[in-house]
Amino acid sequence: NAGVTQTPKFQVLKTGQSMTLQCAQDMNHEYMSWYRQDPGMGLRLIHYSVGAGITDQGEVPNGYNVSRSTTEDFPLRLLSAAPSQTSVYFCASSYSGTLIYNEQFFGPGTRLTVL
Amino acid sequence: QKEVEQDPGPLSVPEGAIVSLNCTYSNSAFQYFMWYRQYSRKGPELLMYTYSSGNKEDGRFTAQVDKSSKYISLFIRDSQPSDSATYLCAMILISNFGNEKLTFGTGTRLTIIP
């Protein structure tokens, strides 16, 4: 199993550009989520999904869109990138959304710089 | 004030030493506690998971929870250079409506010197 994979590993954008961060998992997990990690802030939840066709907002959703058309994939879209979105983005998945019983598995991350 | 406070370090100790990593929290509703290890340029991976106050041991790692003081610790015995990483504490609270909220600490960067 590849686990959770993310592409690209690195990306540089100009302000106002759009892009999609890809996330895929091969563990047949129902729950998938996106976090951003910033110095001094810890991991913060952006969006999450409890299954195909179901998504919801996390702690810091503004400026990001998600969709979940399949169990395996959970892309994160930046519609109009801003310098404040410079961060390291992690995708995670778990068997279900009951976090107290299910370990979250994280991908390797995407480092995004917005100029 | 952040709900979860963690000293960012960096912390450098010689190989073989006992390492102590700590987090404090302000909300007594936090009930489940975790430690993640994150190697450089990698995603976090779950290291320890505890619920009740007291100690939980797994090999060289011991997780300690003191709910009365709102304080959790991770001890690493016989530290190895391969333990060099950033350690994140995390905790979950369950709301009155049954919703789970997961909050991470900012992480402590640890270096074990050979």
Interface residues (C-beta under 8 A of the other chain):
Chain A: V4 P39 G40 M41 G42 L43 R44 L45 F90 A92 G97 T98 L99 I100 E103 Q104 F105 F106 G107 P108 G109
Chain B: V4 Q6 P8 Q31 Y32 R41 K42 G43 P44 E45 L46 Y49 L88 A90 I92 I94 E100 L102 T103 F104 G105 T106 G107
